[in-house]
Amino acid sequence: MSQSRAAYRVDSNQPAIVRALRDIGASVTVTAGLGDGFPDILCGYNGVNYLFEIKATKRSKLTEYERAWHDVWHGTVFIVTSPEQAIEIVRTNPHELQY
C-alpha cells in the first residue's frame, strides 16, 4: 500500500504545534510528506525522540495508511491535536508517559 507524496494533507494545527515545540528548544523535522502512513513530525527533546501524528480534532480518525503503519510499528507514536498537548508529552519523563 503506497500513498502518493502529492496526496498528503497537512492539518491546520501542524504549523502551531511545530512552532511551539521549536520555541521550547526541541528539534523538529516535518515528515508529513513521506506518505505510507508515517507520522507527521519527528521531534527530539532532552535526548529523547518522539513521533507525533497530528490530528485536527480529538474526533479525527487515522487514515487507512496511518492505521496500517501504526499496526506494524513496534514503538510509540503520540497522537496530538494541540501545541499544549505536544509540549506536555515532551516535558514529561518518558518513563512516566501513559498513552
PDB file as gemmi writes it, atoms N, CA and C in Angstrom:
CRYST1    1.000    1.000    1.000  90.00  90.00  90.00 P 1                      
ATOM      1  N   MET A   1       0.850  -1.153   0.000  1.00  0.00           N  
ATOM      2  CA  MET A   1       0.000   0.000   0.000  1.00  0.00           C  
ATOM      3  C   MET A   1       0.903   1.225   0.000  1.00  0.00           C  
ATOM      4  N   SER A   2       0.782   2.040  -0.984  1.00  0.00           N  
ATOM      5  CA  SER A   2       1.634   3.223  -1.083  1.00  0.00           C  
ATOM      6  C   SER A   2       0.799   4.444  -1.411  1.00  0.00           C  
ATOM      7  N   GLN A   3       1.010   5.468  -0.624  1.00  0.00           N  
ATOM      8  CA  GLN A   3       0.274   6.719  -0.817  1.00  0.00           C  
ATOM      9  C   GLN A   3       1.182   7.697  -1.537  1.00  0.00           C  
ATOM     10  N   SER A   4       0.686   8.326  -2.554  1.00  0.00           N  
ATOM     11  CA  SER A   4       1.452   9.319  -3.290  1.00  0.00           C  
ATOM     12  C   SER A   4       1.855  10.458  -2.379  1.00  0.00           C  
ATOM     13  N   ARG A   5       3.089  10.930  -2.513  1.00  0.00           N  
ATOM     14  CA  ARG A   5       3.541  12.066  -1.715  1.00  0.00           C  
ATOM     15  C   ARG A   5       2.698  13.294  -2.009  1.00  0.00           C  
ATOM     16  N   ALA A   6       2.205  13.423  -3.210  1.00  0.00           N  
ATOM     17  CA  ALA A   6       1.398  14.585  -3.576  1.00  0.00           C  
ATOM     18  C   ALA A   6       0.023  14.552  -2.914  1.00  0.00           C  
ATOM     19  N   ALA A   7      -0.394  13.377  -2.421  1.00  0.00           N  
ATOM     20  CA  ALA A   7      -1.734  13.226  -1.870  1.00  0.00           C  
ATOM     21  C   ALA A   7      -1.818  13.605  -0.392  1.00  0.00           C  
ATOM     22  N   TYR A   8      -0.711  13.855   0.249  1.00  0.00           N  
ATOM     23  CA  TYR A   8      -0.793  14.114   1.685  1.00  0.00           C  
ATOM     24  C   TYR A   8      -1.355  15.492   1.974  1.00  0.00           C  
ATOM     25  N   ARG A   9      -1.967  15.598   3.158  1.00  0.00           N  
ATOM     26  CA  ARG A   9      -2.593  16.832   3.593  1.00  0.00           C  
ATOM     27  C   ARG A   9      -2.043  17.183   4.965  1.00  0.00           C  
ATOM     28  N   VAL A  10      -1.720  18.448   5.162  1.00  0.00           N  
ATOM     29  CA  VAL A  10      -1.215  18.917   6.447  1.00  0.00           C  
ATOM     30  C   VAL A  10      -2.393  19.462   7.249  1.00  0.00           C  
ATOM     31  N   ASP A  11      -2.539  18.990   8.487  1.00  0.00           N  
ATOM     32  CA  ASP A  11      -3.603  19.502   9.346  1.00  0.00           C  
ATOM     33  C   ASP A  11      -3.333  20.972   9.664  1.00  0.00           C  
ATOM     34  N   SER A  12      -4.390  21.744   9.808  1.00  0.00           N  
ATOM     35  CA  SER A  12      -4.255  23.191  10.005  1.00  0.00           C  
ATOM     36  C   SER A  12      -3.502  23.551  11.281  1.00  0.00           C  
ATOM     37  N   ASN A  13      -3.487  22.680  12.269  1.00  0.00           N  
ATOM     38  CA  ASN A  13      -2.809  22.952  13.531  1.00  0.00           C  
ATOM     39  C   ASN A  13      -1.333  22.543  13.528  1.00  0.00           C  
ATOM     40  N   GLN A  14      -0.869  21.908  12.456  1.00  0.00           N  
ATOM     41  CA  GLN A  14       0.524  21.451  12.409  1.00  0.00           C  
ATOM     42  C   GLN A  14       1.541  22.588  12.556  1.00  0.00           C  
ATOM     43  N   PRO A  15       1.421  23.702  11.831  1.00  0.00           N  
ATOM     44  CA  PRO A  15       2.414  24.771  11.993  1.00  0.00           C  
ATOM     45  C   PRO A  15       2.514  25.288  13.431  1.00  0.00           C  
ATOM     46  N   ALA A  16       1.393  25.413  14.118  1.00  0.00           N  
ATOM     47  CA  ALA A  16       1.409  25.890  15.502  1.00  0.00           C  
ATOM     48  C   ALA A  16       2.097  24.884  16.426  1.00  0.00           C  
ATOM     49  N   ILE A  17       1.863  23.604  16.200  1.00  0.00           N  
ATOM     50  CA  ILE A  17       2.495  22.566  17.019  1.00  0.00           C  
ATOM     51  C   ILE A  17       3.995  22.556  16.782  1.00  0.00           C  
ATOM     52  N   VAL A  18       4.414  22.612  15.531  1.00  0.00           N  
ATOM     53  CA  VAL A  18       5.846  22.642  15.199  1.00  0.00           C  
ATOM     54  C   VAL A  18       6.504  23.873  15.816  1.00  0.00           C  
ATOM     55  N   ARG A  19       5.892  25.023  15.671  1.00  0.00           N  
ATOM     56  CA  ARG A  19       6.437  26.272  16.211  1.00  0.00           C  
ATOM     57  C   ARG A  19       6.574  26.209  17.732  1.00  0.00           C  
ATOM     58  N   ALA A  20       5.555  25.706  18.415  1.00  0.00           N  
ATOM     59  CA  ALA A  20       5.586  25.617  19.874  1.00  0.00           C  
ATOM     60  C   ALA A  20       6.691  24.694  20.357  1.00  0.00           C  
ATOM     61  N   LEU A  21       6.863  23.570  19.690  1.00  0.00           N  
ATOM     62  CA  LEU A  21       7.934  22.647  20.070  1.00  0.00           C  
ATOM     63  C   LEU A  21       9.304  23.283  19.849  1.00  0.00           C  
ATOM     64  N   ARG A  22       9.474  23.947  18.731  1.00  0.00           N  
ATOM     65  CA  ARG A  22      10.744  24.626  18.466  1.00  0.00           C  
ATOM     66  C   ARG A  22      10.982  25.758  19.467  1.00  0.00           C  
ATOM     67  N   ASP A  23       9.929  26.441  19.877  1.00  0.00           N  
ATOM     68  CA  ASP A  23      10.055  27.541  20.836  1.00  0.00           C  
ATOM     69  C   ASP A  23      10.573  27.072  22.197  1.00  0.00           C  
ATOM     70  N   ILE A  24      10.327  25.812  22.568  1.00  0.00           N  
ATOM     71  CA  ILE A  24      10.842  25.312  23.844  1.00  0.00           C  
ATOM     72  C   ILE A  24      12.201  24.630  23.682  1.00  0.00           C  
ATOM     73  N   GLY A  25      12.757  24.693  22.470  1.00  0.00           N  
ATOM     74  CA  GLY A  25      14.094  24.156  22.239  1.00  0.00           C  
ATOM     75  C   GLY A  25      14.156  22.766  21.636  1.00  0.00           C  
ATOM     76  N   ALA A  26      13.029  22.244  21.203  1.00  0.00           N  
ATOM     77  CA  ALA A  26      13.012  20.928  20.560  1.00  0.00           C  
ATOM     78  C   ALA A  26      13.461  21.059  19.112  1.00  0.00           C  
ATOM     79  N   SER A  27      14.066  20.007  18.608  1.00  0.00           N  
ATOM     80  CA  SER A  27      14.321  19.947  17.170  1.00  0.00           C  
ATOM     81  C   SER A  27      13.139  19.208  16.547  1.00  0.00           C  
ATOM     82  N   VAL A  28      12.699  19.700  15.402  1.00  0.00           N  
ATOM     83  CA  VAL A  28      11.518  19.128  14.760  1.00  0.00           C  
ATOM     84  C   VAL A  28      11.789  18.960  13.273  1.00  0.00           C  
ATOM     85  N   THR A  29      11.524  17.784  12.774  1.00  0.00           N  
ATOM     86  CA  THR A  29      11.572  17.520  11.341  1.00  0.00           C  
ATOM     87  C   THR A  29      10.162  17.143  10.902  1.00  0.00           C  
ATOM     88  N   VAL A  30       9.660  17.870   9.926  1.00  0.00           N  
ATOM     89  CA  VAL A  30       8.326  17.580   9.394  1.00  0.00           C  
ATOM     90  C   VAL A  30       8.462  16.421   8.410  1.00  0.00           C  
ATOM     91  N   THR A  31       7.740  15.350   8.697  1.00  0.00           N  
ATOM     92  CA  THR A  31       7.818  14.133   7.889  1.00  0.00           C  
ATOM     93  C   THR A  31       6.491  13.804   7.210  1.00  0.00           C  
ATOM     94  N   ALA A  32       5.554  14.744   7.263  1.00  0.00           N  
ATOM     95  CA  ALA A  32       4.210  14.509   6.729  1.00  0.00           C  
ATOM     96  C   ALA A  32       4.228  14.088   5.266  1.00  0.00           C  
ATOM     97  N   GLY A  33       5.186  14.559   4.499  1.00  0.00           N  
ATOM     98  CA  GLY A  33       5.234  14.253   3.078  1.00  0.00           C  
ATOM     99  C   GLY A  33       5.815  12.899   2.732  1.00  0.00           C  
ATOM    100  N   LEU A  34       6.265  12.135   3.714  1.00  0.00           N  
ATOM    101  CA  LEU A  34       6.832  10.822   3.415  1.00  0.00           C  
ATOM    102  C   LEU A  34       5.791   9.841   2.902  1.00  0.00           C  
ATOM    103  N   GLY A  35       4.559  10.021   3.341  1.00  0.00           N  
ATOM    104  CA  GLY A  35       3.492   9.134   2.882  1.00  0.00           C  
ATOM    105  C   GLY A  35       3.531   7.778   3.551  1.00  0.00           C  
ATOM    106  N   ASP A  36       2.749   6.860   3.047  1.00  0.00           N  
ATOM    107  CA  ASP A  36       2.636   5.494   3.563  1.00  0.00           C  
ATOM    108  C   ASP A  36       2.261   5.446   5.034  1.00  0.00           C  
ATOM    109  N   GLY A  37       1.609   6.491   5.555  1.00  0.00           N  
ATOM    110  CA  GLY A  37       1.133   6.481   6.920  1.00  0.00           C  
ATOM    111  C   GLY A  37       2.147   6.880   7.973  1.00  0.00           C  
ATOM    112  N   PHE A  38       3.377   7.261   7.546  1.00  0.00           N  
ATOM    113  CA  PHE A  38       4.395   7.652   8.515  1.00  0.00           C  
ATOM    114  C   PHE A  38       3.907   8.882   9.282  1.00  0.00           C  
ATOM    115  N   PRO A  39       4.205   8.978  10.584  1.00  0.00           N  
ATOM    116  CA  PRO A  39       3.741  10.123  11.381  1.00  0.00           C  
ATOM    117  C   PRO A  39       4.178  11.470  10.808  1.00  0.00           C  
ATOM    118  N   ASP A  40       3.496  12.523  11.237  1.00  0.00           N  
ATOM    119  CA  ASP A  40       3.665  13.858  10.671  1.00  0.00           C  
ATOM    120  C   ASP A  40       4.958  14.561  11.053  1.00  0.00           C  
ATOM    121  N   ILE A  41       5.415  14.366  12.297  1.00  0.00           N  
ATOM    122  CA  ILE A  41       6.659  15.021  12.702  1.00  0.00           C  
ATOM    123  C   ILE A  41       7.498  14.107  13.577  1.00  0.00           C  
ATOM    124  N   LEU A  42       8.802  14.329  13.500  1.00  0.00           N  
ATOM    125  CA  LEU A  42       9.783  13.694  14.368  1.00  0.00           C  
ATOM    126  C   LEU A  42      10.359  14.801  15.226  1.00  0.00           C  
ATOM    127  N   CYS A  43      10.335  14.614  16.532  1.00  0.00           N  
ATOM    128  CA  CYS A  43      10.767  15.648  17.468  1.00  0.00           C  
ATOM    129  C   CYS A  43      11.837  15.076  18.386  1.00  0.00           C  
ATOM    130  N   GLY A  44      12.873  15.855  18.635  1.00  0.00           N  
ATOM    131  CA  GLY A  44      13.888  15.483  19.604  1.00  0.00           C  
ATOM    132  C   GLY A  44      13.909  16.506  20.726  1.00  0.00           C  
ATOM    133  N   TYR A  45      13.897  16.022  21.980  1.00  0.00           N  
ATOM    134  CA  TYR A  45      13.893  16.934  23.121  1.00  0.00           C  
ATOM    135  C   TYR A  45      14.577  16.244  24.299  1.00  0.00           C  
ATOM    136  N   ASN A  46      15.571  16.911  24.860  1.00  0.00           N  
ATOM    137  CA  ASN A  46      16.319  16.372  26.003  1.00  0.00           C  
ATOM    138  C   ASN A  46      16.811  14.948  25.771  1.00  0.00           C  
ATOM    139  N   GLY A  47      17.296  14.683  24.567  1.00  0.00           N  
ATOM    140  CA  GLY A  47      17.885  13.385  24.251  1.00  0.00           C  
ATOM    141  C   GLY A  47      16.908  12.274  23.938  1.00  0.00           C  
ATOM    142  N   VAL A  48      15.632  12.604  23.820  1.00  0.00           N  
ATOM    143  CA  VAL A  48      14.607  11.601  23.526  1.00  0.00           C  
ATOM    144  C   VAL A  48      13.928  11.957  22.216  1.00  0.00           C  
ATOM    145  N   ASN A  49      13.643  10.943  21.398  1.00  0.00           N  
ATOM    146  CA  ASN A  49      12.941  11.141  20.130  1.00  0.00           C  
ATOM    147  C   ASN A  49      11.459  10.826  20.303  1.00  0.00           C  
ATOM    148  N   TYR A  50      10.630  11.613  19.648  1.00  0.00           N  
ATOM    149  CA  TYR A  50       9.176  11.435  19.703  1.00  0.00           C  
ATOM    150  C   TYR A  50       8.626  11.458  18.287  1.00  0.00           C  
ATOM    151  N   LEU A  51       7.733  10.531  17.996  1.00  0.00           N  
ATOM    152  CA  LEU A  51       6.970  10.548  16.753  1.00  0.00           C  
ATOM    153  C   LEU A  51       5.577  11.067  17.078  1.00  0.00           C  
ATOM    154  N   PHE A  52       5.138  12.073  16.321  1.00  0.00           N  
ATOM    155  CA  PHE A  52       3.819  12.651  16.535  1.00  0.00           C  
ATOM    156  C   PHE A  52       2.968  12.533  15.278  1.00  0.00           C  
ATOM    157  N   GLU A  53       1.777  12.024  15.453  1.00  0.00           N  
ATOM    158  CA  GLU A  53       0.745  12.063  14.426  1.00  0.00           C  
ATOM    159  C   GLU A  53      -0.160  13.216  14.821  1.00  0.00           C  
ATOM    160  N   ILE A  54      -0.325  14.184  13.954  1.00  0.00           N  
ATOM    161  CA  ILE A  54      -1.126  15.366  14.259  1.00  0.00           C  
ATOM    162  C   ILE A  54      -2.512  15.216  13.640  1.00  0.00           C  
ATOM    163  N   LYS A  55      -3.505  15.432  14.470  1.00  0.00           N  
ATOM    164  CA  LYS A  55      -4.893  15.394  14.016  1.00  0.00           C  
ATOM    165  C   LYS A  55      -5.546  16.732  14.333  1.00  0.00           C  
ATOM    166  N   ALA A  56      -6.474  17.148  13.503  1.00  0.00           N  
ATOM    167  CA  ALA A  56      -7.124  18.443  13.663  1.00  0.00           C  
ATOM    168  C   ALA A  56      -7.988  18.499  14.920  1.00  0.00           C  
ATOM    169  N   THR A  57      -8.653  17.407  15.230  1.00  0.00           N  
ATOM    170  CA  THR A  57      -9.516  17.348  16.411  1.00  0.00           C  
ATOM    171  C   THR A  57      -9.359  15.999  17.093  1.00  0.00           C  
ATOM    172  N   LYS A  58      -9.831  15.911  18.311  1.00  0.00           N  
ATOM    173  CA  LYS A  58      -9.779  14.640  19.041  1.00  0.00           C  
ATOM    174  C   LYS A  58     -10.652  13.578  18.393  1.00  0.00           C  
ATOM    175  N   ARG A  59     -11.624  14.003  17.599  1.00  0.00           N  
ATOM    176  CA  ARG A  59     -12.511  13.057  16.907  1.00  0.00           C  
ATOM    177  C   ARG A  59     -11.942  12.563  15.586  1.00  0.00           C  
ATOM    178  N   SER A  60     -10.875  13.190  15.114  1.00  0.00           N  
ATOM    179  CA  SER A  60     -10.278  12.791  13.838  1.00  0.00           C  
ATOM    180  C   SER A  60      -9.762  11.364  13.916  1.00  0.00           C  
ATOM    181  N   LYS A  61      -9.939  10.638  12.863  1.00  0.00           N  
ATOM    182  CA  LYS A  61      -9.523   9.231  12.802  1.00  0.00           C  
ATOM    183  C   LYS A  61      -8.246   9.092  11.981  1.00  0.00           C  
ATOM    184  N   LEU A  62      -7.498   8.027  12.250  1.00  0.00           N  
ATOM    185  CA  LEU A  62      -6.336   7.708  11.426  1.00  0.00           C  
ATOM    186  C   LEU A  62      -6.823   7.301  10.042  1.00  0.00           C  
ATOM    187  N   THR A  63      -6.048   7.664   9.034  1.00  0.00           N  
ATOM    188  CA  THR A  63      -6.367   7.218   7.676  1.00  0.00           C  
ATOM    189  C   THR A  63      -6.047   5.737   7.547  1.00  0.00           C  
ATOM    190  N   GLU A  64      -6.447   5.156   6.461  1.00  0.00           N  
ATOM    191  CA  GLU A  64      -6.137   3.753   6.171  1.00  0.00           C  
ATOM    192  C   GLU A  64      -4.625   3.530   6.197  1.00  0.00           C  
ATOM    193  N   TYR A  65      -3.863   4.451   5.620  1.00  0.00           N  
ATOM    194  CA  TYR A  65      -2.404   4.328   5.560  1.00  0.00           C  
ATOM    195  C   TYR A  65      -1.785   4.474   6.949  1.00  0.00           C  
ATOM    196  N   GLU A  66      -2.296   5.420   7.725  1.00  0.00           N  
ATOM    197  CA  GLU A  66      -1.781   5.625   9.081  1.00  0.00           C  
ATOM    198  C   GLU A  66      -2.065   4.408   9.952  1.00  0.00           C  
ATOM    199  N   ARG A  67      -3.282   3.892   9.880  1.00  0.00           N  
ATOM    200  CA  ARG A  67      -3.649   2.707  10.665  1.00  0.00           C  
ATOM    201  C   ARG A  67      -2.736   1.530  10.318  1.00  0.00           C  
ATOM    202  N   ALA A  68      -2.492   1.308   9.039  1.00  0.00           N  
ATOM    203  CA  ALA A  68      -1.624   0.196   8.619  1.00  0.00           C  
ATOM    204  C   ALA A  68      -0.205   0.381   9.161  1.00  0.00           C  
ATOM    205  N   TRP A  69       0.291   1.612   9.115  1.00  0.00           N  
ATOM    206  CA  TRP A  69       1.643   1.880   9.622  1.00  0.00           C  
ATOM    207  C   TRP A  69       1.697   1.646  11.127  1.00  0.00           C  
ATOM    208  N   HIS A  70       0.721   2.188  11.864  1.00  0.00           N  
ATOM    209  CA  HIS A  70       0.674   2.021  13.316  1.00  0.00           C  
ATOM    210  C   HIS A  70       0.583   0.549  13.697  1.00  0.00           C  
ATOM    211  N   ASP A  71      -0.132  -0.241  12.907  1.00  0.00           N  
ATOM    212  CA  ASP A  71      -0.311  -1.658  13.207  1.00  0.00           C  
ATOM    213  C   ASP A  71       0.997  -2.446  13.169  1.00  0.00           C  
ATOM    214  N   VAL A  72       1.962  -1.996  12.379  1.00  0.00           N  
ATOM    215  CA  VAL A  72       3.226  -2.739  12.268  1.00  0.00           C  
ATOM    216  C   VAL A  72       4.385  -2.076  13.017  1.00  0.00           C  
ATOM    217  N   TRP A  73       4.172  -0.871  13.545  1.00  0.00           N  
ATOM    218  CA  TRP A  73       5.241  -0.161  14.265  1.00  0.00           C  
ATOM    219  C   TRP A  73       5.309  -0.675  15.699  1.00  0.00           C  
ATOM    220  N   HIS A  74       6.516  -1.019  16.148  1.00  0.00           N  
ATOM    221  CA  HIS A  74       6.699  -1.577  17.488  1.00  0.00           C  
ATOM    222  C   HIS A  74       7.203  -0.540  18.490  1.00  0.00           C  
ATOM    223  N   GLY A  75       6.998   0.714  18.194  1.00  0.00           N  
ATOM    224  CA  GLY A  75       7.388   1.794  19.088  1.00  0.00           C  
ATOM    225  C   GLY A  75       6.187   2.661  19.406  1.00  0.00           C  
ATOM    226  N   THR A  76       6.464   3.802  19.997  1.00  0.00           N  
ATOM    227  CA  THR A  76       5.418   4.709  20.435  1.00  0.00           C  
ATOM    228  C   THR A  76       5.205   5.825  19.431  1.00  0.00           C  
ATOM    229  N   VAL A  77       3.958   6.111  19.135  1.00  0.00           N  
ATOM    230  CA  VAL A  77       3.564   7.270  18.334  1.00  0.00           C  
ATOM    231  C   VAL A  77       2.489   7.999  19.130  1.00  0.00           C  
ATOM    232  N   PHE A  78       2.685   9.283  19.329  1.00  0.00           N  
ATOM    233  CA  PHE A  78       1.723  10.088  20.067  1.00  0.00           C  
ATOM    234  C   PHE A  78       0.813  10.807  19.089  1.00  0.00           C  
ATOM    235  N   ILE A  79      -0.481  10.728  19.328  1.00  0.00           N  
ATOM    236  CA  ILE A  79      -1.450  11.451  18.517  1.00  0.00           C  
ATOM    237  C   ILE A  79      -1.813  12.723  19.280  1.00  0.00           C  
ATOM    238  N   VAL A  80      -1.548  13.867  18.653  1.00  0.00           N  
ATOM    239  CA  VAL A  80      -1.770  15.152  19.322  1.00  0.00           C  
ATOM    240  C   VAL A  80      -2.655  16.052  18.469  1.00  0.00           C  
ATOM    241  N   THR A  81      -3.352  16.964  19.174  1.00  0.00           N  
ATOM    242  CA  THR A  81      -4.230  17.907  18.486  1.00  0.00           C  
ATOM    243  C   THR A  81      -3.899  19.357  18.815  1.00  0.00           C  
ATOM    244  N   SER A  82      -2.971  19.581  19.760  1.00  0.00           N  
ATOM    245  CA  SER A  82      -2.673  20.958  20.157  1.00  0.00           C  
ATOM    246  C   SER A  82      -1.205  21.118  20.542  1.00  0.00           C  
ATOM    247  N   PRO A  83      -0.709  22.353  20.457  1.00  0.00           N  
ATOM    248  CA  PRO A  83       0.661  22.615  20.905  1.00  0.00           C  
ATOM    249  C   PRO A  83       0.850  22.252  22.384  1.00  0.00           C  
ATOM    250  N   GLU A  84      -0.133  22.560  23.209  1.00  0.00           N  
ATOM    251  CA  GLU A  84      -0.035  22.281  24.638  1.00  0.00           C  
ATOM    252  C   GLU A  84       0.111  20.786  24.911  1.00  0.00           C  
ATOM    253  N   GLN A  85      -0.614  19.987  24.172  1.00  0.00           N  
ATOM    254  CA  GLN A  85      -0.554  18.538  24.338  1.00  0.00           C  
ATOM    255  C   GLN A  85       0.829  18.017  23.953  1.00  0.00           C  
ATOM    256  N   ALA A  86       1.372  18.498  22.844  1.00  0.00           N  
ATOM    257  CA  ALA A  86       2.703  18.063  22.408  1.00  0.00           C  
ATOM    258  C   ALA A  86       3.777  18.468  23.419  1.00  0.00           C  
ATOM    259  N   ILE A  87       3.686  19.699  23.921  1.00  0.00           N  
ATOM    260  CA  ILE A  87       4.665  20.170  24.902  1.00  0.00           C  
ATOM    261  C   ILE A  87       4.571  19.354  26.191  1.00  0.00           C  
ATOM    262  N   GLU A  88       3.376  19.048  26.627  1.00  0.00           N  
ATOM    263  CA  GLU A  88       3.211  18.238  27.836  1.00  0.00           C  
ATOM    264  C   GLU A  88       3.884  16.875  27.671  1.00  0.00           C  
ATOM    265  N   ILE A  89       3.747  16.285  26.507  1.00  0.00           N  
ATOM    266  CA  ILE A  89       4.353  14.979  26.254  1.00  0.00           C  
ATOM    267  C   ILE A  89       5.872  15.062  26.337  1.00  0.00           C  
ATOM    268  N   VAL A  90       6.484  16.033  25.669  1.00  0.00           N  
ATOM    269  CA  VAL A  90       7.952  16.069  25.656  1.00  0.00           C  
ATOM    270  C   VAL A  90       8.531  16.530  26.992  1.00  0.00           C  
ATOM    271  N   ARG A  91       7.771  17.248  27.775  1.00  0.00           N  
ATOM    272  CA  ARG A  91       8.268  17.706  29.079  1.00  0.00           C  
ATOM    273  C   ARG A  91       8.056  16.680  30.190  1.00  0.00           C  
ATOM    274  N   THR A  92       7.337  15.620  29.901  1.00  0.00           N  
ATOM    275  CA  THR A  92       7.113  14.553  30.864  1.00  0.00           C  
ATOM    276  C   THR A  92       8.251  13.541  30.748  1.00  0.00           C  
ATOM    277  N   ASN A  93       8.711  13.049  31.872  1.00  0.00           N  
ATOM    278  CA  ASN A  93       9.733  11.994  31.851  1.00  0.00           C  
ATOM    279  C   ASN A  93       9.209  10.849  30.985  1.00  0.00           C  
ATOM    280  N   PRO A  94       9.975  10.436  29.970  1.00  0.00           N  
ATOM    281  CA  PRO A  94       9.456   9.407  29.051  1.00  0.00           C  
ATOM    282  C   PRO A  94       9.084   8.098  29.752  1.00  0.00           C  
ATOM    283  N   HIS A  95       9.668   7.833  30.915  1.00  0.00           N  
ATOM    284  CA  HIS A  95       9.336   6.601  31.631  1.00  0.00           C  
ATOM    285  C   HIS A  95       8.021   6.727  32.396  1.00  0.00           C  
ATOM    286  N   GLU A  96       7.492   7.943  32.509  1.00  0.00           N  
ATOM    287  CA  GLU A  96       6.221   8.165  33.196  1.00  0.00           C  
ATOM    288  C   GLU A  96       5.051   8.323  32.241  1.00  0.00           C  
ATOM    289  N   LEU A  97       5.327   8.373  30.957  1.00  0.00           N  
ATOM    290  CA  LEU A  97       4.264   8.600  29.977  1.00  0.00           C  
ATOM    291  C   LEU A  97       3.282   7.448  29.960  1.00  0.00           C  
ATOM    292  N   GLN A  98       2.022   7.788  29.873  1.00  0.00           N  
ATOM    293  CA  GLN A  98       0.968   6.802  29.699  1.00  0.00           C  
ATOM    294  C   GLN A  98       0.219   7.165  28.433  1.00  0.00           C  
ATOM    295  N   TYR A  99       0.083   6.245  27.550  1.00  0.00           N  
ATOM    296  CA  TYR A  99      -0.558   6.505  26.273  1.00  0.00           C  
ATOM    297  C   TYR A  99      -1.500   5.403  25.921  1.00  0.00           C  
TER     298      TYR A  99                                                      
END                                                                             
